[in-house]
């Protein structure tokens, strides 16, 4: 997950908030991060 997050950040494809939600869902299993991630889609 850290590699994917770094690539997305480096390429400017996602905001910091979206990246935090991405990591929260896929790495931390945080259900509250899911709606934030879906707003970015």
Helices and strands as residue ranges (DSSP letters): H 2-11, H 16-26, H 31-40
